[in-house]
């Protein structure tokens, strides 16, 4: 009799838990229906059986997968791995129960918060040929380093923050086409006048530089920097530290390093001095810099984008995006730093970018760019092949290209 009662109890418990998970999923999916879609939505091959979407907190990964769920004809469910339920329950067992109830689409959010993420994703892929699994995770997550071989099974995508083009779409409902780098270089003088008719250059571009990179600016501009600071702390403490198995002293060093860099970026690093100032070994500093780049907190400008060990110091260090600059220095943001940060941030989303021997940046090992204000002249790039000026101006001519136009690349 006791055995039967135990079985009945577990059946009732499982049914109750499943109903709770389903209710949470339905509630979340309703919130995403009317939101604008990010650029990545159209780029993902949604026919793949296992899709992994990585990106910074607040970039819009959750909304993106919920929008797919609301448009899908399959019976699907959203499951967040930071739900207390998964502290004691395995994902594979949960999926099996839901599968028996007709579910074939599984959206697994915050997968990096789940201890057995790689093993369970692999098992689901191998055991269920008629389901689709779409997982999101921190940008720090390296699929190739999981304890199961996911790199050949998963289609992996990286979601960046809002481009200037997307910001205009989210903030003002302006739908502008993406531009290729070649279009910008060759036809900017023809493209710019039509674009300028659609928005206010001075106001909208400056607003983007200050608070337009992450979609949560729509919730409240007054608390935007506060939330930005909270996300940095969360990324360091709950995304990076457990995944990289960092000690508390290392995470403290990471925060101190970020503060030091924020006072002087773009920072030409002297690793030995940083090591002394932060009382940490040189190799620890270099490893932290590499981790913070992977986590989309910093940009490291190197002489090459191929085959460079993290043990070789970068040429320059930038904060990842201009919003971080204004968060740390709301009234004293260095405009030269802002311009260069905007350029490397927008270009690196879809192009390779490295330090140039002459000029500020080399793009795709082909184009050289000098970034600056309106007073910068063509003398800066005279004699350099495939060289251009990216300037903080409304409209340009010849090789003088408006900086804001590079925000239309994605």
C-alpha positions in Angstrom: 0.0 0.0 0.0 2.9 2.4 0.9 4.5 1.7 -2.5 1.3 2.6 -4.4 0.9 5.8 -2.3 4.5 6.7 -3.1 3.9 6.2 -6.8 0.8 8.3 -6.7 2.6 11.1 -4.8 5.4 11.3 -7.4 2.9 11.3 -10.2 0.9 14.1 -8.6 4.2 16.0 -7.8 5.4 15.6 -11.4 2.0 16.8 -12.8 2.0 19.8 -10.5 5.6 20.8 -11.4 4.9 20.3 -15.1 1.9 22.5 -14.9 3.9 25.2 -13.1 6.6 25.1 -15.8 4.0 25.3 -18.5 2.3 28.3 -16.9 5.6 30.1 -16.5 6.4 29.5 -20.2 3.0 30.7 -21.4 3.3 33.8 -19.2 6.8 34.7 -20.6 5.9 34.1 -24.2 3.0 36.5 -24.1 5.3 39.3 -23.0 7.5 39.0 -26.1 4.8 39.0 -28.8 4.7 42.7 -29.5 8.4 43.4 -29.2 10.6 44.2 -32.2 12.8 41.5 -33.5 16.6 41.7 -33.2 18.8 41.5 -36.4 19.8 38.0 -35.6 16.3 36.6 -35.8 16.4 36.7 -39.6 20.0 35.3 -39.8 19.4 32.1 -37.7 18.7 28.9 -39.6 15.7 27.8 -37.6 15.6 24.4 -39.2 18.6 23.2 -37.2 17.8 20.6 -34.5 20.1 22.2 -31.9 20.7 25.9 -31.8 22.8 27.8 -29.3 22.6 31.6 -29.0 25.2 33.3 -26.9 25.4 36.9 -25.8 25.7 39.5 -23.1 23.0 39.8 -20.4 20.2 42.1 -21.5 21.0 41.9 -25.2 17.7 40.3 -25.9 18.4 36.5 -26.2 15.3 35.5 -24.1 13.0 37.7 -26.1 14.4 36.4 -29.4 13.7 32.7 -28.5 10.3 33.5 -27.1 9.3 35.3 -30.3 10.3 32.1 -32.2 8.2 30.0 -29.8 5.1 32.3 -30.4 5.5 31.9 -34.2 6.1 28.1 -34.1 3.5 25.5 -35.1 5.2 23.0 -32.8 4.1 22.4 -29.2 6.8 24.1 -27.3 7.9 25.3 -23.9 10.3 27.8 -22.4 12.5 26.5 -19.5 14.9 28.8 -17.6 17.9 27.1 -16.0 18.1 29.6 -13.2 14.7 28.2 -12.0 15.0 26.6 -8.6 13.4 23.5 -10.0 16.7 22.7 -11.9 18.7 22.8 -8.7 17.6 19.3 -8.0 16.1 18.1 -11.3 17.9 17.0 -14.5 17.0 18.6 -17.8 16.9 15.3 -19.7 14.3 13.9 -17.3 12.2 17.0 -17.5 12.3 16.9 -21.3 11.4 13.3 -21.3 8.2 14.0 -19.3 7.3 16.9 -21.5 8.0 14.8 -24.6 5.5 12.2 -23.5 2.9 15.0 -23.3 3.5 16.0 -26.9 6.1 18.7 -26.6 8.7 18.9 -29.4 10.2 22.3 -29.1 12.3 23.2 -26.1 13.7 26.6 -25.4 16.5 26.3 -22.7 17.4 29.8 -21.3 20.5 30.6 -19.3 22.0 27.2 -20.1 25.4 28.2 -18.6 23.7 28.2 -15.1 23.1 24.5 -15.4 25.9 22.2 -14.3 25.3 19.4 -16.8 24.6 21.7 -19.8 26.9 20.2 -22.4 26.2 16.6 -21.4 22.4 17.0 -21.4 22.2 19.0 -24.6 24.3 16.3 -26.4 22.0 13.5 -24.9 18.9 15.3 -26.1 20.3 15.7 -29.6 21.3 12.1 -29.8 18.2 10.5 -28.1 15.4 12.5 -29.7 15.6 13.0 -33.4 12.1 14.6 -33.7 12.6 17.5 -31.2 14.2 20.9 -31.6 16.3 22.4 -28.8 17.2 26.1 -28.7 19.5 27.2 -25.9 20.8 30.6 -24.8 23.9 31.2 -22.8 26.5 33.7 -21.6 28.9 35.0 -24.2 31.6 33.5 -22.0 30.4 30.0 -22.9 32.7 28.1 -25.3 30.7 25.3 -26.9 33.9 23.5 -28.0 35.1 23.3 -24.3 32.1 21.4 -23.0 32.6 17.9 -21.6 30.6 16.6 -24.6 31.2 17.2 -28.2 28.6 19.9 -29.1 30.6 21.8 -31.6 29.7 19.5 -34.5 26.1 19.2 -33.3 25.1 22.7 -32.5 24.5 25.7 -34.8 26.0 28.5 -32.7 25.1 32.2 -33.0 26.3 35.3 -31.2 23.9 38.1 -30.4 25.5 41.6 -30.1 24.0 44.7 -28.6 21.9 47.1 -30.6 23.6 48.7 -33.6 22.8 52.4 -34.2 20.4 51.2 -37.0 18.6 48.9 -34.5 18.4 51.6 -31.9 16.5 53.9 -34.3 14.2 51.0 -35.0 13.5 50.3 -31.3 13.4 53.9 -30.2 11.7 55.6 -33.1 10.1 52.9 -35.2 12.4 53.7 -38.1 13.1 50.7 -40.3 16.4 51.3 -42.2 18.2 48.7 -44.3 21.5 47.3 -43.3 24.5 48.5 -45.4 27.6 46.6 -46.4 31.0 48.1 -45.6 31.7 48.3 -49.4 28.4 50.3 -49.8 29.5 52.7 -47.1 33.0 53.2 -48.5 31.9 53.7 -52.1 28.5 55.3 -51.9 28.2 57.1 -48.5 27.8 60.6 -50.2 24.7 59.3 -52.0 23.3 57.2 -49.0 23.7 59.8 -46.2 21.2 62.5 -47.4 18.3 60.1 -47.5 19.1 58.6 -44.1 19.4 62.0 -42.5 15.8 62.8 -43.5 14.6 60.0 -41.2 16.2 61.0 -37.8 17.9 63.8 -35.9 21.7 63.2 -36.2 22.8 65.3 -33.2 20.2 64.1 -30.8 19.7 60.5 -31.8 23.4 59.6 -32.3 24.4 61.1 -29.0 21.6 59.3 -27.2 22.7 56.0 -28.7 26.3 56.6 -27.6 25.1 57.2 -24.1 22.3 54.6 -23.5 21.3 52.9 -26.7 23.3 49.7 -26.9 21.1 47.4 -24.8 17.3 47.1 -25.4 16.5 47.5 -21.7 16.9 51.3 -22.2 13.2 51.1 -23.2 12.2 50.1 -19.7 13.7 53.2 -18.1 16.4 55.7 -19.1 16.7 57.0 -15.6 17.8 53.7 -14.2 19.8 52.5 -17.3 23.3 53.1 -15.9 22.3 51.4 -12.6 21.1 48.4 -14.4 24.2 48.4 -16.6 26.4 48.3 -13.5 24.3 45.5 -12.1 24.7 43.4 -15.2 28.5 43.9 -15.2 28.6 42.6 -11.6 26.3 39.7 -12.5 28.4 38.8 -15.5 31.6 38.7 -13.4 30.2 37.0 -10.3 27.6 34.6 -11.7 28.6 34.0 -15.4 32.4 34.3 -15.5 33.5 33.2 -12.0 31.8 29.8 -11.8 32.4 28.9 -15.5 36.1 29.8 -15.4 36.4 28.4 -11.9 37.8 31.7 -10.6 38.7 32.4 -6.9 37.1 35.3 -5.1 40.4 37.2 -5.1 40.5 36.9 -8.9 37.0 38.3 -9.3 38.0 41.2 -7.1 41.1 41.8 -9.2 38.8 41.7 -12.3 36.6 44.5 -10.8 39.6 46.6 -9.8 41.1 46.1 -13.2 37.9 47.3 -14.9 37.9 50.4 -12.7 41.6 51.2 -13.6 40.9 50.7 -17.3 37.7 52.9 -17.2 39.8 55.8 -16.0 42.1 55.8 -19.0 40.7 53.9 -22.0 41.6 53.5 -24.8 44.4 52.1 -22.7 47.8 51.3 -24.0 48.7 48.6 -21.6 51.8 48.2 -19.5 51.1 44.8 -18.1 53.9 44.9 -15.6 52.7 48.1 -14.1 49.1 46.8 -14.0 50.4 43.7 -12.3 52.2 45.8 -9.6 49.2 48.1 -9.1 46.7 45.2 -8.8 49.1 42.9 -6.9 48.5 40.0 -9.3 50.8 38.0 -11.5 51.3 39.2 -15.1 49.8 36.0 -16.6 46.7 36.4 -14.3 46.2 40.0 -15.7 46.5 38.7 -19.3 44.1 35.9 -18.6 41.6 38.2 -17.0 41.8 40.6 -20.0 41.1 37.7 -22.4 38.1 36.5 -20.3 36.6 40.0 -20.1 36.9 40.3 -23.9 35.1 36.9 -24.3 32.4 38.2 -21.8 31.9 41.3 -23.9 33.1 43.7 -21.2 36.3 44.8 -23.0 37.6 45.0 -26.6 41.3 44.0 -27.0 42.9 45.5 -30.1 45.7 43.2 -31.3 48.1 43.3 -34.2 46.3 40.3 -35.7 43.1 38.4 -35.2 44.5 35.0 -36.0 46.6 32.7 -33.9 47.5 35.2 -31.1 47.9 33.8 -27.6 46.3 35.7 -24.8 49.8 35.7 -23.2 50.8 38.4 -25.8 49.6 41.8 -24.6 47.1 43.7 -26.7 48.0 47.0 -28.4 45.1 48.9 -26.9 42.2 48.1 -24.5 38.7 49.5 -25.0 35.6 49.2 -23.0 33.2 47.0 -25.0 30.7 49.8 -26.0 30.2 53.5 -25.5 27.5 53.0 -22.9 30.1 51.6 -20.5 32.2 54.8 -21.0 29.2 57.1 -20.0 28.4 54.8 -17.1 31.9 55.2 -15.6 32.3 58.9 -16.7 28.8 60.4 -17.2 30.1 64.0 -17.3 33.8 63.6 -18.3 33.6 61.0 -21.2 36.6 61.5 -23.5 35.1 62.2 -26.9 38.1 60.7 -28.7 37.7 57.5 -26.7 34.0 57.4 -27.4 34.5 57.7 -31.2 37.1 54.9 -31.3 35.0 52.7 -29.1 32.0 53.2 -31.2 34.0 52.3 -34.4 35.6 49.1 -33.0 32.3 48.0 -31.4 30.2 48.3 -34.6 32.8 47.0 -37.0 33.9 44.0 -34.9 30.3 42.7 -34.9 30.7 41.4 -38.4 34.3 42.2 -39.5 37.8 41.4 -38.2 39.5 44.4 -36.8 43.2 44.7 -35.7 45.8 47.4 -35.0 47.1 49.2 -38.0 50.7 50.2 -38.6 49.5 53.5 -39.9 46.2 54.8 -38.7 43.9 53.6 -35.9 42.4 50.4 -37.2 42.8 47.7 -39.9 39.6 46.1 -41.0 39.6 42.6 -42.7 43.3 43.0 -43.3 42.4 45.4 -46.2 41.1 48.8 -45.1 42.8 51.3 -42.9 40.7 53.8 -40.8 41.7 56.9 -38.9 38.9 57.9 -36.5 38.4 61.5 -35.3 36.5 64.8 -35.3 35.6 67.2 -38.1 39.0 68.9 -38.0 40.9 65.8 -39.1 42.2 66.2 -42.6 43.2 63.8 -45.5 46.8 64.4 -44.6 46.4 61.8 -41.9 45.9 59.1 -44.5 47.9 60.4 -47.4 49.9 57.7 -49.2 48.2 54.8 -47.3 46.4 52.4 -49.6 42.7 51.7 -49.0 42.7 54.3 -46.2 39.6 56.3 -45.0 38.6 58.8 -42.3 35.7 57.9 -40.0 34.7 61.3 -38.6 32.2 62.6 -36.1 30.4 64.6 -38.7 26.9 64.7 -40.1 27.8 64.2 -43.8 31.1 63.6 -45.6 32.7 63.4 -49.0 35.3 61.4 -50.8 37.3 59.5 -48.1 35.7 61.5 -45.2 32.9 59.2 -44.0 30.5 60.0 -41.2 31.2 57.9 -38.1 27.5 57.2 -37.4 27.1 55.5 -40.8 29.1 52.5 -39.5 26.2 51.9 -37.2 24.2 50.7 -40.1 26.2 47.5 -40.7 23.9 45.1 -38.9 
